[in-house]
Amino acid sequence: MHAITIPEPGGPEALVWAEVPDPQPGEGEVLVEVVASAVNRADIMQRQGFYDPPPGASVYPGLECSGRVAALGPGVSGWSVGDEVCALLAGGGYAEKVVVPSGQLLPVPEGIGLKEAAALPEVVCTVWSNVFMVAHLRPGETLLVHGGSSGIGTMAIQLAKAVGAKVAVTAGTEEKLERCAELGADVLINYREQDFVAEVKDATGGTGADVILDNMGAKYLDRNVEALAVNGRLAIIGMQGGRKGELNIGTLLAKRAAVSATSLRARPLEEKAAIVAAVREHVWPLFAGGHLRPVVDRELPMSRATEGHRVVEESGHIGKVLLVTAS
């Protein structure tokens, strides 16, 4: 088979489409013939040499994919060869074939095409686990989403609206904010021109956001805490704005607020399987009902992953950039 390899860390040109050995499914694993994968920020960090795959995972980038079941490993039940699926991965999505623990497989949602289903596993599992399983967003509360036009952001908007929450978003252009509004965002904040703390306070009558989904990390830490409501919850899922920040414990205590930070990739298999099961139960029916849809910016041949990385690295996209095989 062919896969995107990284012979040496570097810029987008470090990605090389090469012939590699076919993977073989082991106990509890399924072999998927990949139709599409999607570009995530974690893939860019791996390419740069800053985010190695966890032990035992594929060395190729790609944290999600869609495709067809090609073979079943020992001990697998509930799936059949030929099933159309999408999957949450620890790596290996940028390839023609990938081995997946069976607990991380999902059927393609009703009403969604096989290719576009590749845009779903990583973002849906990230949003559901952080915003709902950890931060417990409830109907009537306000969610602030940083990077509202990203893959994560576009899904967070839709899921929050589906449960009856109010949504505020930040983005860097009017075009991106308009797309967020089309998805249901109520409060639109251009972070280049506006102070998100003041805008969120104004939109909530001075209360603040009940939950904040943050991809920036250190750069926004202090202001995120300031923007929280009493009993607010800050969920950090990225470090685009740095790793180390200063946290005002006094403000946190006064608000009786909480800060959590999670990642999916290195979690134990049983934890990822539990998240995937919760997504299948609670989120997948919303696709069938037309309440959710993947937002895909563009599709590129997987052999042109270099171009996809450039687009995402420069934030020149809205939603997800897909990498499609010839399957």
Helices and strands as residue ranges (DSSP letters): E 2-5, G 12-14, E 16-19, E 29-38, H 41-48, E 64-72, E 84-88, E 97-101, G 102-104, E 105-107, G 116-119, H 121-127, I 128-134, E 142-146, H 151-162, E 166-171, H 174-183, E 187-190, H 196-203, E 209-214, G 217-220, H 221-227, E 228-236, H 249-255, E 258-261, H 269-282, H 284-288, E 296-301, G 302-304, H 305-313, E 320-324
